[in-house]
Amino acid sequence: MAEAGLPRSSFLVLLALADRPRHGLGIVERVEELSHRDVKMGPGTLYGTLQKLASSGLIRETADVPDPDDDDPRRRYYRITPRGEKALKVEAARMRLLVDAAVAGNILGGA
């Protein structure tokens, strides 16, 4: 049986962290941006996902602050790990195969 892949929330959080470390609200905003405002991630989903990704070694907390002028000492920043980068790439490739199959089957009308 084929592996199911990452949960959608995990994929989106990893994708949001792919370019730089972010804090919780920054992750939520980036997920909304990447999904063209289609996905609204609530705090329960966000922090549950962060906890699962951290315990799996796919992300970690970091002291790196992308913009020190916009820092708040109460914020916790997260960074994707090399293991998380690999998981993100594997999942994106898996999704590409599925979308390519849908296109080939004219499910998406050649989109």
C-alpha positions in Angstrom: 0.0 0.0 0.0 1.3 3.5 -0.9 2.3 5.9 1.9 -0.3 8.5 2.5 2.2 11.4 2.8 2.2 14.4 5.1 -1.0 15.8 6.5 -2.0 19.0 4.7 -1.3 21.2 7.7 2.2 19.7 8.1 3.0 20.2 4.4 1.8 23.8 4.5 3.8 24.7 7.7 7.0 23.1 6.2 6.3 25.1 3.0 5.9 28.3 5.0 9.2 27.7 6.7 11.1 26.7 3.6 12.5 30.2 2.9 13.2 31.5 6.4 12.4 31.1 10.1 9.0 32.4 11.2 6.9 32.7 14.4 3.4 31.4 14.7 1.5 34.4 13.2 4.1 34.6 10.5 3.5 31.0 9.6 -0.3 31.5 9.5 0.1 34.6 7.3 2.5 32.7 4.9 0.1 29.7 4.7 -2.7 32.1 3.7 -0.5 33.8 1.1 0.7 30.5 -0.4 -2.9 29.1 -0.6 -4.2 32.4 -2.1 -6.2 32.9 1.1 -8.0 29.5 0.7 -6.5 28.0 3.9 -7.1 29.7 7.2 -5.1 27.9 9.9 -6.4 28.3 13.4 -4.2 28.3 16.6 -5.2 24.7 17.5 -4.2 23.3 14.2 -1.0 25.5 14.0 0.4 24.7 17.4 -0.6 21.0 17.2 1.1 20.8 13.9 4.2 22.6 15.2 4.4 20.2 18.1 4.2 17.1 15.8 6.7 18.5 13.4 9.2 19.4 16.2 8.8 16.0 17.8 9.4 14.3 14.4 12.6 16.4 13.9 11.2 18.2 10.8 11.4 21.6 12.4 13.0 23.1 15.5 12.9 26.2 17.5 15.5 28.8 16.7 17.0 31.9 18.2 17.4 33.3 14.6 15.2 36.3 14.1 14.7 37.3 10.4 13.9 40.9 11.2 15.3 42.1 14.6 13.4 45.4 14.2 10.1 43.4 14.2 11.0 41.0 17.1 9.0 40.5 20.2 10.7 38.5 23.0 7.5 36.5 23.6 7.6 35.0 20.1 9.0 31.6 19.4 10.6 31.2 16.0 10.7 27.9 14.1 13.1 26.7 11.3 12.8 23.8 9.0 15.5 21.1 9.5 17.4 19.2 6.8 15.1 16.3 7.5 12.1 18.6 7.1 13.4 19.9 3.8 13.7 16.3 2.5 10.2 15.4 3.7 8.8 18.6 2.0 10.5 17.7 -1.3 9.3 14.1 -1.1 5.8 15.2 -0.5 5.8 17.8 -3.2 7.1 15.2 -5.7 4.4 12.8 -4.6 1.7 15.5 -5.0 3.1 16.4 -8.5 2.7 12.8 -9.6 -0.9 12.8 -8.5 -1.7 16.2 -10.2 0.1 15.0 -13.4 -2.2 11.9 -13.3 -5.2 14.1 -12.9 -4.2 16.3 -15.8 -3.5 13.3 -18.0 -6.9 11.9 -17.1 -8.5 15.3 -18.0 -9.8 15.6 -14.5 -8.5 19.2 -14.3 -9.3 20.0 -17.9 -5.6 20.4 -18.8 -4.9 22.9 -15.9 
